[in-house]
Amino acid sequence: MLPTTASKGRGAARSAPPLFGPYLRRIVKWQQMDIEYTFWQMVHLCTSPKVVYQHTKYHKQTKNQWARDDPAFIVILILFLMFATSAYCAAYGESASHAALTITSVVFFHFLFAGIVLATLCWFLTNSYLREEPNSHVVEQRVEWLYAFDVHCNSFFPAFVILYALLSNLLFVVAISYYHYLNFLGYDVLPFLDRTTFFLYPIGLVIILSPLMILIGFNPTRYFLSLYFG
């Protein structure tokens, strides 16, 4: 007799590997991180992001989870943020205390806190409204919160490369649009979600607002630099 959907769901829940425990323990174990694969992902997120999400499918097949079990990506991205912000602080001759405050703000507020909020929102929306109705032959699946945070990190990296290397109105629009495009790819790869084009809507909003920003004289470069160094 074939197992029911509910029993399969319970079996899947029992076999699913724990996410946060091993993940957090590996943060302090640099020798266990796959640094080479992390840099490979970062390069392809800027050149061919679909390849990265194709490997996400392989990861699901081998590890039985969509989220990364290696924190190397987040650790290296935080190091990049700290280095880039330190360079800005040094260029503007800020004091050590102001530099420390700026670095803390960029890492913990603009990246981690904002990422947690966005990931939680996307995690809630996908699980509540975008999942396809499972049939009796398919195990019910849900978006893992840690996977939602992975999608944010993947989307954030190219935006970081563009915005921290050179800021302007055009690059700001490109970076934000690319962030939401990668956000869309991250959820579109999940076969149990539907209507994932929802994540492309902010791109249209950014494109509509960009002429308005130019007309009112809003420059993201000046805004962010004045925020930290004004």
C-alpha positions in Angstrom: 0.0 0.0 0.0 1.3 3.4 -0.9 1.9 5.8 2.1 -0.4 8.7 2.4 0.7 12.3 1.7 0.6 13.1 5.5 2.8 10.1 6.3 5.3 10.9 3.6 5.4 14.5 4.9 6.2 13.2 8.4 8.8 10.9 7.0 10.4 13.8 5.1 10.4 15.9 8.2 12.2 13.2 10.2 14.8 12.6 7.5 15.4 16.3 6.9 18.9 17.3 8.2 19.1 20.0 10.9 20.1 23.3 9.4 21.2 25.7 12.1 23.2 23.5 14.4 26.0 22.2 12.0 25.8 25.5 10.0 26.6 27.7 13.0 29.3 25.3 14.3 31.1 25.5 11.0 31.3 29.3 11.1 34.2 29.1 13.5 35.9 26.2 11.7 37.6 27.8 8.7 39.3 24.6 7.6 35.9 22.9 7.0 34.7 25.6 4.6 34.8 25.2 0.9 36.5 28.5 0.0 37.2 27.5 -3.7 33.5 26.6 -4.3 32.4 29.8 -2.7 34.5 32.0 -5.0 33.2 29.9 -7.9 29.7 30.8 -6.9 30.5 34.5 -6.5 32.0 34.7 -10.0 29.0 32.9 -11.5 26.5 35.0 -9.6 27.9 38.0 -11.5 28.2 36.2 -14.9 25.8 33.3 -15.1 23.6 33.1 -12.0 21.4 30.3 -13.4 24.4 28.0 -13.2 24.6 28.6 -9.5 20.9 27.7 -9.0 21.3 24.6 -11.2 23.9 23.4 -8.6 21.3 24.2 -5.9 19.2 21.4 -7.4 22.1 19.0 -7.2 22.6 20.0 -3.6 19.0 19.2 -2.8 19.4 15.8 -4.4 22.6 15.0 -2.5 22.0 16.7 0.9 18.2 16.7 1.0 18.0 20.4 1.7 17.9 23.5 -0.5 19.9 25.7 1.8 23.7 25.7 2.0 25.3 23.7 4.8 28.5 25.6 4.4 28.7 29.2 5.9 31.7 30.1 3.8 29.7 32.4 1.5 28.3 34.5 4.3 31.7 34.7 6.1 33.6 35.8 2.9 30.9 38.3 1.9 31.0 39.8 5.4 34.8 40.1 5.1 34.4 41.8 1.7 32.0 44.3 3.2 34.3 45.0 6.1 37.3 45.5 3.7 35.3 47.8 1.3 33.8 49.9 4.1 37.3 50.2 5.8 38.7 51.5 2.5 35.9 54.1 2.3 36.6 55.1 5.9 40.4 55.4 5.2 39.8 57.4 2.1 37.6 59.9 4.0 40.0 60.1 6.9 37.5 59.1 9.5 38.4 58.3 13.1 38.8 54.8 14.3 35.6 55.0 16.4 33.6 56.3 13.4 35.1 53.7 11.2 34.1 50.9 13.6 30.6 52.3 13.9 30.3 52.5 10.1 31.5 48.9 9.5 29.2 47.6 12.2 26.3 49.5 10.6 27.0 48.2 7.1 27.5 44.5 8.2 24.8 44.2 10.9 22.1 46.6 9.6 22.4 46.9 5.8 23.4 43.3 5.2 22.4 41.0 8.2 19.3 42.8 9.6 17.9 43.9 6.3 18.6 40.4 4.9 16.9 38.7 7.8 13.8 40.9 7.3 13.7 40.4 3.5 14.4 36.6 3.8 11.7 36.2 6.4 9.2 38.2 4.3 10.0 36.0 1.2 9.9 32.9 3.3 6.5 33.7 4.6 5.1 34.8 1.1 6.4 31.7 -0.7 5.2 29.2 1.9 1.8 31.0 2.4 0.9 32.0 -1.1 3.2 30.7 -3.9 3.4 27.0 -3.2 1.6 24.7 -5.7 -1.1 22.4 -4.3 0.6 19.0 -3.7 -1.0 15.9 -5.1 -1.1 12.5 -3.5 2.1 11.4 -5.3 4.3 14.3 -4.3 5.8 15.0 -0.9 4.7 18.4 0.4 7.7 20.8 0.5 8.3 24.1 2.1 10.8 26.8 1.6 13.5 26.6 4.2 14.2 29.9 6.0 17.9 29.4 5.7 17.5 28.9 1.9 15.6 32.3 1.8 18.6 33.9 3.5 20.9 32.2 1.0 18.9 33.7 -1.8 19.3 37.1 -0.2 23.1 36.6 0.1 23.3 35.5 -3.6 21.3 38.5 -4.7 23.2 40.9 -2.4 26.7 40.0 -3.7 26.4 41.4 -7.3 24.7 44.5 -5.9 27.6 44.9 -3.5 30.1 44.5 -6.3 28.4 47.2 -8.4 27.5 49.7 -5.6 30.7 49.5 -3.7 32.9 49.7 -6.7 31.1 52.7 -8.3 27.9 54.5 -7.3 25.6 56.4 -9.6 21.9 56.6 -10.4 22.3 54.2 -13.4 24.4 51.7 -11.5 22.0 51.9 -8.5 19.1 51.0 -10.8 21.1 48.1 -12.4 22.3 46.8 -9.0 18.8 46.8 -7.4 17.2 45.3 -10.5 19.9 42.6 -10.6 19.3 41.9 -6.9 15.6 41.2 -7.5 16.3 39.2 -10.7 18.6 36.9 -8.7 15.9 36.8 -6.0 13.5 35.6 -8.6 15.9 32.9 -9.9 16.4 31.7 -6.3 12.7 31.0 -5.8 11.9 30.0 -9.4 14.2 27.0 -9.2 12.0 25.5 -6.5 9.6 23.2 -8.4 6.8 23.4 -5.8 6.4 27.2 -6.1 4.1 29.0 -8.5 3.7 32.6 -9.7 7.4 33.4 -8.7 7.4 36.3 -11.3 6.0 38.2 -8.2 9.7 38.8 -7.3 10.3 40.6 -10.6 7.7 43.3 -9.8 10.1 45.5 -7.8 12.3 45.9 -10.9 9.4 47.7 -12.7 9.0 49.9 -9.6 12.7 50.8 -9.6 12.6 51.6 -13.3 9.6 53.8 -12.9 11.1 55.7 -10.0 14.5 56.2 -11.6 13.5 59.1 -13.8 11.8 60.7 -10.7 15.1 60.4 -8.8 16.9 62.2 -11.6 14.3 64.9 -11.8 14.3 65.7 -8.0 18.1 65.5 -8.0 18.4 62.5 -5.7 21.8 60.9 -6.1 22.3 57.5 -4.2 26.1 58.1 -4.2 25.8 61.4 -2.2 23.0 59.9 0.0 25.0 56.9 1.2 28.2 58.7 1.5 26.6 61.5 3.5 24.9 58.9 5.6 28.2 57.6 6.8 30.6 60.5 6.3 28.4 63.6 6.4 
